[in-house]
Amino acid sequence: MKVCISSIGNTLDSKMDPRFGRASYFVIADTETMDYEIIENAASISGGGAGITSGQLMVDKGVKAIVTGNVGPNAMSVLKAARIEIYRGQDTTIKENLENIKKEVLVKIDNTVPEHYGMQGGTK
């Protein structure tokens, strides 16, 4: 399965970024082959629309699941419309979160944080 984990850095040893739309990086990995790519999130510094832009990128990349801390309402709308599952990751490395989604121990996220929550660096 192709998954994306929001990341604060550009390696598998980086910690998960608790924000989705304003994450610094996205690690997109295939949980079967463990092939991955790391994408710098250009939307992280945008004035607005980061959630929509980030969500659309996941659709374009063929991602089936997101692992992150929080998702705003705009990103949630895009991801839900594309039937992309959203899971609450743990405050640990990308590598460990990949293992956790493979083991199916992460909890699905069904609710959003307030609009513009990530702009203040918000975490839950």
C-alpha positions as CSV (number, residue, x, y, z in Angstrom):
1,M,0.0,0.0,0.0
2,K,1.2,3.5,-0.8
3,V,1.3,5.7,2.3
4,C,2.4,9.2,3.1
5,I,3.8,10.3,6.4
6,S,4.2,14.0,7.2
7,S,7.8,14.6,8.3
8,I,9.9,17.4,9.8
9,G,13.0,16.2,8.0
10,N,14.1,14.5,4.8
11,T,15.2,11.0,6.0
12,L,13.4,7.9,7.4
13,D,15.0,8.7,10.8
14,S,13.3,12.1,10.9
15,K,10.4,12.6,13.3
16,M,6.8,12.7,12.0
17,D,5.5,16.3,11.6
18,P,2.2,16.5,13.6
19,R,0.8,18.8,10.9
20,F,-0.3,17.6,7.5
21,G,-0.9,20.5,5.2
22,R,2.1,22.5,6.6
23,A,4.5,19.6,7.1
24,S,8.0,20.4,6.0
25,Y,8.3,17.1,4.0
26,F,6.2,14.2,2.9
27,V,7.6,10.7,2.8
28,I,5.7,8.5,0.4
29,A,6.4,4.8,0.8
30,D,5.2,1.5,-0.5
31,T,4.7,-0.7,2.6
32,E,5.2,-3.9,0.6
33,T,8.5,-3.0,-1.1
34,M,9.6,-0.2,1.3
35,D,10.6,1.9,-1.8
36,Y,10.1,5.6,-0.9
37,E,10.4,9.1,-2.1
38,I,10.8,12.3,0.0
39,I,9.1,15.4,-1.2
40,E,9.7,18.9,0.1
41,N,6.2,20.4,0.8
42,A,6.1,23.7,-1.1
43,A,2.7,24.5,0.5
44,S,4.2,24.5,4.0
45,I,5.0,28.2,3.7
46,S,2.1,29.4,1.6
47,G,-0.3,32.0,2.9
48,G,-3.3,29.8,2.5
49,G,-4.6,26.7,0.8
50,A,-1.9,24.4,2.2
51,G,-4.3,21.6,3.1
52,I,-6.0,21.6,-0.3
53,T,-2.6,21.7,-2.1
54,S,-1.1,18.9,0.1
55,G,-4.2,16.8,-0.2
56,Q,-4.3,17.1,-4.0
57,L,-0.6,16.1,-4.1
58,M,-1.5,12.9,-2.3
59,V,-4.3,12.2,-4.9
60,D,-1.8,12.8,-7.7
61,K,0.8,10.5,-6.2
62,G,-1.8,7.7,-5.8
63,V,-1.5,7.6,-2.0
64,K,-4.0,5.3,-0.2
65,A,-3.3,6.3,3.4
66,I,-1.9,9.3,5.3
67,V,-0.1,9.1,8.7
68,T,0.1,12.4,10.5
69,G,-0.9,14.1,13.7
70,N,-3.6,16.5,12.7
71,V,-5.6,17.3,9.5
72,G,-7.5,20.5,8.9
73,P,-10.9,20.7,7.4
74,N,-9.8,21.6,3.8
75,A,-7.3,18.7,3.6
76,M,-9.9,16.4,5.2
77,S,-12.4,17.2,2.5
78,V,-9.9,16.5,-0.3
79,L,-8.6,13.3,1.3
80,K,-12.1,11.9,2.1
81,A,-13.4,12.7,-1.4
82,A,-10.4,10.6,-2.8
83,R,-11.1,7.8,-0.2
84,I,-7.6,8.2,1.3
85,E,-7.5,6.8,4.8
86,I,-6.0,9.0,7.6
87,Y,-4.2,7.6,10.6
88,R,-2.9,9.3,13.7
89,G,0.9,8.7,13.8
90,Q,3.0,8.6,16.8
91,D,5.6,11.1,17.9
92,T,8.5,9.0,16.7
93,T,10.5,8.5,13.4
94,I,9.1,8.0,10.0
95,K,10.6,4.5,9.9
96,E,8.7,3.5,13.2
97,N,5.4,5.0,11.9
98,L,5.8,2.9,8.7
99,E,6.2,-0.2,10.8
100,N,3.2,0.8,12.9
101,I,0.9,1.2,9.9
102,K,2.1,-2.2,8.5
103,K,1.2,-3.7,11.9
104,E,-2.2,-2.0,11.7
105,V,-1.8,-0.4,15.2
106,L,-2.5,3.2,14.3
107,V,-5.9,4.7,14.9
108,K,-7.9,6.4,12.1
109,I,-8.6,10.1,12.3
110,D,-12.1,11.1,11.6
111,N,-12.1,14.7,13.0
112,T,-10.3,17.8,12.0
113,V,-8.5,20.6,13.8
114,P,-9.7,24.2,13.4
115,E,-8.9,26.1,10.1
116,H,-5.4,27.6,10.1
117,Y,-4.4,25.5,13.1
118,G,-1.0,24.5,11.5
119,M,-0.1,28.1,10.7
120,Q,0.5,28.6,14.4
121,G,2.6,25.5,14.6
122,G,-0.3,23.8,16.5
123,T,-0.1,20.3,17.7
124,K,-2.6,18.2,19.5
